[in-house]
Amino acid sequence: MSRAACDIVIRALDPVADLAAVEDCYARSADYWILAERAPLDPGLAAQFFIQCPPGCDPAHSQRLGLYEGPVLQGLAELSFGFPAPGDAYLGLQILAPEARGRGLGRRLLAEVEARARAAGAAALSLAVLAENPRGWAFWAREGFEDTGFSREDAGSGHVLHRLRKTL
């Protein structure tokens, strides 16, 4: 059995105990952050992972998940509830470290996110994808997400974000 098949654990992350692991995962995923932020990784960004959520959502009810391969945090997901509409779930972030990409781990993390959203009673899962991220766009399309037609320009980065949605 491959390592990916037997040593993968997805669990809730703790803002104190897991901060160093999140910082390390962010640093190894610098390619994404350069694309998303159009700047080098801000060292304080990892701490923000534990408190940010979409408008109108309660950070205390959001779920911060980590995908561990053995002792190494290889992926992160932030799941919030009540955005863009009551009863919806929102995937604010899902990233994998480069060495974890292309191995089915993103699909595995997404399956856990979807299961948690369903368990919380969400009817749909939404997310935003950067127009400049064709690999991300292709992944979400393969996983059944559809373009809602809603897009906006992020004032901070200048990116165009497209909202995608999947009925659960």
C-alpha positions, 0 to 999 in steps of 0.5 A, a space after each residue: 500500500 502506498 504511503 498516501 493510502 495509509 498515512 493520510 490524516 485529515 483533522 481540525 487544526 488548532 491555532 496554537 498547536 498547529 500554527 508552525 505547521 501552517 506557516 511551514 505549509 504556507 512557505 512551501 506553497 509560496 507559488 500559490 501565495 505569489 499568484 494570489 497576493 502578487 507579492 512574496 508571502 507575508 509571514 503573518 498570513 498563516 495566523 490569519 488562516 485561523 480567523 478569516 472567514 467570508 462576510 457575515 460568517 462566524 469564525 467560531 463556527 468555521 472549520 480549519 482542516 489540515 491534511 497530514 501525510 505522516 507528520 507533515 502538513 501537506 494541505 489546508 482547507 477553511 470551511 465556513 457556513 452561511 455564505 453566500 446565502 444562509 444554508 450554504 457552505 463556503 470553501 474559503 481556501 484549499 491549498 496543497 503544498 507542491 509535493 502533494 499536488 497531482 496525487 489525489 490528495 486535493 480530491 481527498 481533502 475536498 471529499 472531507 470538506 463536502 462531508 462536513 458541509 453536508 453534516 452541517 446541513 449545507 445544501 451547496 458548497 461555494 468557492 472563489 477561483 482566481 481567473 489567473 489560476 487555470 489549474 485550480 479552475 480545472 480541478 474545481 470543474 472536474 470535481 463538479 463545481 459550476 460557474 455561477 456567473 458571479 465575478 468580482 475584482 478584488 480591490 487589494 490584489 486586482 484579481 478577478 474572482 469567479 464564484 463556483 458552486 456545487 450542489 451537495 
